[in-house]
Amino acid sequence: MLALDFPPYRFRFKNSENKRLIFDPLRKIFVILTPEEWVR
């Protein structure tokens, strides 16, 4: 298997109403952090 060398990335998180949100740069909005969002 070929090793991939990705540059580091700084994720943008915030908390709102006891929910963890992550910024999606493609949609340009904060979305609720779910297992599905971790793989996008």
PQR file with spaces between the fields and no chain letter, atoms N, CA, C, O and H, PARSE charges and radii, in Angstrom:
ATOM       1  N    MET     1       0.851   -1.176    0.000 -0.4000 1.5000
ATOM       2  CA   MET     1       0.000    0.000    0.000 -0.0000 2.0000
ATOM       3  C    MET     1       0.898    1.241    0.000  0.5500 1.7000
ATOM       4  O    MET     1       1.913    1.283    0.695 -0.5500 1.4000
ATOM       5  N    LEU     2       0.522    2.221   -0.765 -0.4000 1.5000
ATOM       6  CA   LEU     2       1.274    3.456   -0.880 -0.0000 2.0000
ATOM       7  C    LEU     2       0.942    4.380    0.287  0.5500 1.7000
ATOM       8  O    LEU     2      -0.230    4.623    0.575 -0.5500 1.4000
ATOM       9  H    LEU     2      -0.303    2.187   -1.329  0.4000 1.0000
ATOM      10  N    ALA     3       1.962    4.893    0.955 -0.4000 1.5000
ATOM      11  CA   ALA     3       1.749    5.824    2.071 -0.0000 2.0000
ATOM      12  C    ALA     3       1.463    7.219    1.512  0.5500 1.7000
ATOM      13  O    ALA     3       2.140    7.683    0.594 -0.5500 1.4000
ATOM      14  H    ALA     3       2.914    4.696    0.721  0.4000 1.0000
ATOM      15  N    LEU     4       0.463    7.872    2.073 -0.4000 1.5000
ATOM      16  CA   LEU     4       0.107    9.232    1.656 -0.0000 2.0000
ATOM      17  C    LEU     4       0.610   10.216    2.696  0.5500 1.7000
ATOM      18  O    LEU     4       0.512    9.969    3.898 -0.5500 1.4000
ATOM      19  H    LEU     4      -0.087    7.496    2.819  0.4000 1.0000
ATOM      20  N    ASP     5       1.140   11.318    2.234 -0.4000 1.5000
ATOM      21  CA   ASP     5       1.687   12.330    3.134 -0.0000 2.0000
ATOM      22  C    ASP     5       0.878   13.615    2.980  0.5500 1.7000
ATOM      23  O    ASP     5       1.217   14.476    2.169 -0.5500 1.4000
ATOM      24  H    ASP     5       1.219   11.519    1.257  0.4000 1.0000
ATOM      25  N    PHE     6      -0.196   13.739    3.766 -0.4000 1.5000
ATOM      26  CA   PHE     6      -1.039   14.927    3.711 -0.0000 2.0000
ATOM      27  C    PHE     6      -0.485   16.017    4.620  0.5500 1.7000
ATOM      28  O    PHE     6       0.049   15.713    5.686 -0.5500 1.4000
ATOM      29  H    PHE     6      -0.471   13.039    4.425  0.4000 1.0000
ATOM      30  N    PRO     7      -0.602   17.272    4.220 -0.5600 1.5000
ATOM      31  CA   PRO     7      -0.166   18.353    5.107  0.2800 2.0000
ATOM      32  C    PRO     7      -1.115   18.455    6.303  0.5500 1.7000
ATOM      33  O    PRO     7      -2.270   18.037    6.219 -0.5500 1.4000
ATOM      34  N    PRO     8      -0.629   19.005    7.407 -0.5600 1.5000
ATOM      35  CA   PRO     8      -1.513   19.163    8.578  0.2800 2.0000
ATOM      36  C    PRO     8      -2.670   20.120    8.259  0.5500 1.7000
ATOM      37  O    PRO     8      -2.531   21.027    7.439 -0.5500 1.4000
ATOM      38  N    TYR     9      -3.797   19.902    8.914 -0.4000 1.5000
ATOM      39  CA   TYR     9      -4.975   20.738    8.693 -0.0000 2.0000
ATOM      40  C    TYR     9      -5.546   21.152   10.039  0.5500 1.7000
ATOM      41  O    TYR     9      -5.675   20.326   10.942 -0.5500 1.4000
ATOM      42  H    TYR     9      -3.909   19.165    9.580  0.4000 1.0000
ATOM      43  N    ARG    10      -5.886   22.422   10.176 -0.4000 1.5000
ATOM      44  CA   ARG    10      -6.472   22.930   11.418 -0.0000 2.0000
ATOM      45  C    ARG    10      -7.985   22.967   11.269  0.5500 1.7000
ATOM      46  O    ARG    10      -8.528   23.769   10.509 -0.5500 1.4000
ATOM      47  H    ARG    10      -5.781   23.093    9.442  0.4000 1.0000
ATOM      48  N    PHE    11      -8.652   22.095   12.000 -0.4000 1.5000
ATOM      49  CA   PHE    11     -10.109   22.063   11.970 -0.0000 2.0000
ATOM      50  C    PHE    11     -10.664   23.192   12.817  0.5500 1.7000
ATOM      51  O    PHE    11     -10.067   23.570   13.826 -0.5500 1.4000
ATOM      52  H    PHE    11      -8.211   21.444   12.617  0.4000 1.0000
ATOM      53  N    ARG    12     -11.800   23.730   12.412 -0.4000 1.5000
ATOM      54  CA   ARG    12     -12.471   24.789   13.172 -0.0000 2.0000
ATOM      55  C    ARG    12     -13.688   24.188   13.858  0.5500 1.7000
ATOM      56  O    ARG    12     -14.623   23.725   13.205 -0.5500 1.4000
ATOM      57  H    ARG    12     -12.285   23.423   11.593  0.4000 1.0000
ATOM      58  N    PHE    13     -13.658   24.204   15.192 -0.4000 1.5000
ATOM      59  CA   PHE    13     -14.745   23.664   16.000 -0.0000 2.0000
ATOM      60  C    PHE    13     -15.407   24.781   16.780  0.5500 1.7000
ATOM      61  O    PHE    13     -14.800   25.822   17.035 -0.5500 1.4000
ATOM      62  H    PHE    13     -12.899   24.580   15.722  0.4000 1.0000
ATOM      63  N    LYS    14     -16.654   24.559   17.157 -0.4000 1.5000
ATOM      64  CA   LYS    14     -17.314   25.429   18.124 -0.0000 2.0000
ATOM      65  C    LYS    14     -18.433   24.638   18.787  0.5500 1.7000
ATOM      66  O    LYS    14     -18.902   23.633   18.252 -0.5500 1.4000
ATOM      67  H    LYS    14     -17.147   23.713   16.950  0.4000 1.0000
ATOM      68  N    ASN    15     -18.854   25.103   19.955 -0.4000 1.5000
ATOM      69  CA   ASN    15     -19.942   24.471   20.691 -0.0000 2.0000
ATOM      70  C    ASN    15     -21.158   25.383   20.646  0.5500 1.7000
ATOM      71  O    ASN    15     -21.043   26.601   20.787 -0.5500 1.4000
ATOM      72  H    ASN    15     -18.474   25.919   20.389  0.4000 1.0000
ATOM      73  N    SER    16     -22.320   24.780   20.448 -0.4000 1.5000
ATOM      74  CA   SER    16     -23.565   25.532   20.425 -0.0000 2.0000
ATOM      75  C    SER    16     -24.679   24.640   20.950  0.5500 1.7000
ATOM      76  O    SER    16     -24.923   23.557   20.417 -0.5500 1.4000
ATOM      77  H    SER    16     -22.413   23.791   20.333  0.4000 1.0000
ATOM      78  N    GLU    17     -25.347   25.096   21.989 -0.4000 1.5000
ATOM      79  CA   GLU    17     -26.466   24.353   22.584 -0.0000 2.0000
ATOM      80  C    GLU    17     -26.075   22.912   22.903  0.5500 1.7000
ATOM      81  O    GLU    17     -26.803   21.977   22.570 -0.5500 1.4000
ATOM      82  H    GLU    17     -25.148   25.975   22.422  0.4000 1.0000
ATOM      83  N    ASN    18     -24.927   22.739   23.548 -0.4000 1.5000
ATOM      84  CA   ASN    18     -24.413   21.423   23.958 -0.0000 2.0000
ATOM      85  C    ASN    18     -24.139   20.488   22.783  0.5500 1.7000
ATOM      86  O    ASN    18     -24.138   19.269   22.953 -0.5500 1.4000
ATOM      87  H    ASN    18     -24.335   23.498   23.818  0.4000 1.0000
ATOM      88  N    LYS    19     -23.909   21.036   21.608 -0.4000 1.5000
ATOM      89  CA   LYS    19     -23.560   20.235   20.434 -0.0000 2.0000
ATOM      90  C    LYS    19     -22.227   20.724   19.891  0.5500 1.7000
ATOM      91  O    LYS    19     -21.939   21.921   19.903 -0.5500 1.4000
ATOM      92  H    LYS    19     -23.910   22.027   21.470  0.4000 1.0000
ATOM      93  N    ARG    20     -21.422   19.790   19.417 -0.4000 1.5000
ATOM      94  CA   ARG    20     -20.117   20.120   18.843 -0.0000 2.0000
ATOM      95  C    ARG    20     -20.295   20.328   17.340  0.5500 1.7000
ATOM      96  O    ARG    20     -20.867   19.482   16.653 -0.5500 1.4000
ATOM      97  H    ARG    20     -21.655   18.817   19.407  0.4000 1.0000
ATOM      98  N    LEU    21     -19.804   21.454   16.838 -0.4000 1.5000
ATOM      99  CA   LEU    21     -19.922   21.787   15.421 -0.0000 2.0000
ATOM     100  C    LEU    21     -18.537   21.869   14.793  0.5500 1.7000
ATOM     101  O    LEU    21     -17.560   22.223   15.453 -0.5500 1.4000
ATOM     102  H    LEU    21     -19.340   22.142   17.397  0.4000 1.0000
ATOM     103  N    ILE    22     -18.469   21.541   13.518 -0.4000 1.5000
ATOM     104  CA   ILE    22     -17.222   21.649   12.762 -0.0000 2.0000
ATOM     105  C    ILE    22     -17.513   22.456   11.499  0.5500 1.7000
ATOM     106  O    ILE    22     -18.575   22.320   10.892 -0.5500 1.4000
ATOM     107  H    ILE    22     -19.262   21.254   12.982  0.4000 1.0000
ATOM     108  N    PHE    23     -16.553   23.297   11.112 -0.4000 1.5000
ATOM     109  CA   PHE    23     -16.736   24.133    9.932 -0.0000 2.0000
ATOM     110  C    PHE    23     -16.473   23.325    8.671  0.5500 1.7000
ATOM     111  O    PHE    23     -15.444   22.658    8.559 -0.5500 1.4000
ATOM     112  H    PHE    23     -15.690   23.407   11.605  0.4000 1.0000
ATOM     113  N    ASP    24     -17.395   23.384    7.729 -0.4000 1.5000
ATOM     114  CA   ASP    24     -17.246   22.726    6.433 -0.0000 2.0000
ATOM     115  C    ASP    24     -16.863   23.805    5.420  0.5500 1.7000
ATOM     116  O    ASP    24     -17.702   24.631    5.057 -0.5500 1.4000
ATOM     117  H    ASP    24     -18.231   23.926    7.821  0.4000 1.0000
ATOM     118  N    PRO    25     -15.606   23.811    4.957 -0.5600 1.5000
ATOM     119  CA   PRO    25     -15.177   24.881    4.047  0.2800 2.0000
ATOM     120  C    PRO    25     -15.847   24.832    2.672  0.5500 1.7000
ATOM     121  O    PRO    25     -15.918   25.860    1.997 -0.5500 1.4000
ATOM     122  N    LEU    26     -16.335   23.680    2.242 -0.4000 1.5000
ATOM     123  CA   LEU    26     -17.025   23.612    0.945 -0.0000 2.0000
ATOM     124  C    LEU    26     -18.419   24.214    1.024  0.5500 1.7000
ATOM     125  O    LEU    26     -18.839   24.950    0.131 -0.5500 1.4000
ATOM     126  H    LEU    26     -16.278   22.846    2.790  0.4000 1.0000
ATOM     127  N    ARG    27     -19.132   23.896    2.097 -0.4000 1.5000
ATOM     128  CA   ARG    27     -20.485   24.441    2.280 -0.0000 2.0000
ATOM     129  C    ARG    27     -20.454   25.805    2.958  0.5500 1.7000
ATOM     130  O    ARG    27     -21.451   26.527    2.954 -0.5500 1.4000
ATOM     131  H    ARG    27     -18.791   23.298    2.822  0.4000 1.0000
ATOM     132  N    LYS    28     -19.300   26.160    3.546 -0.4000 1.5000
ATOM     133  CA   LYS    28     -19.088   27.443    4.230 -0.0000 2.0000
ATOM     134  C    LYS    28     -20.052   27.650    5.400  0.5500 1.7000
ATOM     135  O    LYS    28     -20.545   28.755    5.623 -0.5500 1.4000
ATOM     136  H    LYS    28     -18.490   25.573    3.549  0.4000 1.0000
ATOM     137  N    ILE    29     -20.314   26.560    6.149 -0.4000 1.5000
ATOM     138  CA   ILE    29     -21.165   26.624    7.334 -0.0000 2.0000
ATOM     139  C    ILE    29     -20.612   25.673    8.395  0.5500 1.7000
ATOM     140  O    ILE    29     -19.815   24.781    8.103 -0.5500 1.4000
ATOM     141  H    ILE    29     -19.913   25.662    5.967  0.4000 1.0000
ATOM     142  N    PHE    30     -21.054   25.887    9.621 -0.4000 1.5000
ATOM     143  CA   PHE    30     -20.761   24.940   10.686 -0.0000 2.0000
ATOM     144  C    PHE    30     -21.852   23.877   10.684  0.5500 1.7000
ATOM     145  O    PHE    30     -23.037   24.200   10.604 -0.5500 1.4000
ATOM     146  H    PHE    30     -21.701   26.612    9.858  0.4000 1.0000
ATOM     147  N    VAL    31     -21.455   22.607   10.772 -0.4000 1.5000
ATOM     148  CA   VAL    31     -22.403   21.493   10.803 -0.0000 2.0000
ATOM     149  C    VAL    31     -22.168   20.685   12.070  0.5500 1.7000
ATOM     150  O    VAL    31     -21.064   20.685   12.614 -0.5500 1.4000
ATOM     151  H    VAL    31     -20.492   22.344   10.837  0.4000 1.0000
ATOM     152  N    ILE    32     -23.201   19.997   12.538 -0.4000 1.5000
ATOM     153  CA   ILE    32     -23.074   19.163   13.731 -0.0000 2.0000
ATOM     154  C    ILE    32     -22.071   18.054   13.446  0.5500 1.7000
ATOM     155  O    ILE    32     -22.143   17.380   12.419 -0.5500 1.4000
ATOM     156  H    ILE    32     -24.097   19.997   12.096  0.4000 1.0000
ATOM     157  N    LEU    33     -21.140   17.879   14.367 -0.4000 1.5000
ATOM     158  CA   LEU    33     -20.090   16.877   14.190 -0.0000 2.0000
ATOM     159  C    LEU    33     -20.642   15.489   14.475  0.5500 1.7000
ATOM     160  O    LEU    33     -20.939   15.148   15.619 -0.5500 1.4000
ATOM     161  H    LEU    33     -21.081   18.427   15.201  0.4000 1.0000
ATOM     162  N    THR    34     -20.774   14.703   13.430 -0.4000 1.5000
ATOM     163  CA   THR    34     -21.264   13.325   13.515 -0.0000 2.0000
ATOM     164  C    THR    34     -20.188   12.412   12.924  0.5500 1.7000
ATOM     165  O    THR    34     -19.254   12.902   12.290 -0.5500 1.4000
ATOM     166  H    THR    34     -20.533   14.981   12.500  0.4000 1.0000
ATOM     167  N    PRO    35     -20.300   11.106   13.118 -0.5600 1.5000
ATOM     168  CA   PRO    35     -19.323   10.208   12.487  0.2800 2.0000
ATOM     169  C    PRO    35     -19.246   10.400   10.966  0.5500 1.7000
ATOM     170  O    PRO    35     -18.175   10.258   10.375 -0.5500 1.4000
ATOM     171  N    GLU    36     -20.356   10.715   10.351 -0.4000 1.5000
ATOM     172  CA   GLU    36     -20.350   10.948    8.903 -0.0000 2.0000
ATOM     173  C    GLU    36     -19.507   12.168    8.537  0.5500 1.7000
ATOM     174  O    GLU    36     -18.785   12.149    7.540 -0.5500 1.4000
ATOM     175  H    GLU    36     -21.225   10.831   10.830  0.4000 1.0000
ATOM     176  N    GLU    37     -19.597   13.228    9.342 -0.4000 1.5000
ATOM     177  CA   GLU    37     -18.826   14.441    9.054 -0.0000 2.0000
ATOM     178  C    GLU    37     -17.326   14.211    9.239  0.5500 1.7000
ATOM     179  O    GLU    37     -16.523   14.867    8.575 -0.5500 1.4000
ATOM     180  H    GLU    37     -20.184   13.243   10.152  0.4000 1.0000
ATOM     181  N    TRP    38     -16.934   13.302   10.117 -0.4000 1.5000
ATOM     182  CA   TRP    38     -15.508   13.020   10.318 -0.0000 2.0000
ATOM     183  C    TRP    38     -14.860   12.494    9.046  0.5500 1.7000
ATOM     184  O    TRP    38     -13.665   12.703    8.839 -0.5500 1.4000
ATOM     185  H    TRP    38     -17.586   12.769   10.656  0.4000 1.0000
ATOM     186  N    VAL    39     -15.609   11.825    8.199 -0.4000 1.5000
ATOM     187  CA   VAL    39     -15.009   11.235    6.999 -0.0000 2.0000
ATOM     188  C    VAL    39     -15.161   12.106    5.757  0.5500 1.7000
ATOM     189  O    VAL    39     -14.644   11.751    4.698 -0.5500 1.4000
ATOM     190  H    VAL    39     -16.580   11.655    8.367  0.4000 1.0000
ATOM     191  N    ARG    40     -15.839   13.211    5.857 -0.4000 1.5000
ATOM     192  CA   ARG    40     -15.994   14.100    4.689 -0.0000 2.0000
ATOM     193  C    ARG    40     -14.733   14.876    4.451  0.5500 1.7000
ATOM     194  O    ARG    40     -14.667   15.675    3.517 -0.5500 1.4000
ATOM     195  H    ARG    40     -16.259   13.500    6.718  0.4000 1.0000
